[in-house]
Amino acid sequence: VARALGEERGGICADVAEGGEVSVGDELQVAEQLDDPDSLAAAIRERRGE
């Protein structure tokens, strides 16, 4: 989230790939980066089932 905000994005839209705890320093993988605000909004609506 900090990286996304540092890149002037509004946040993240994420799926859980593997259950468990997340801690500072854990590695994350960006599966898809949507820089277009309309595409990002559409992806969020799709994930929420709207």
Residue pairs with C-beta under 8 A, 6 or more apart in sequence:
1 11
1 12
4 10
4 11
4 12
5 11
9 35
9 40
10 40
13 40
13 43
13 44
13 47
15 31
15 47
32 43
34 40
34 43
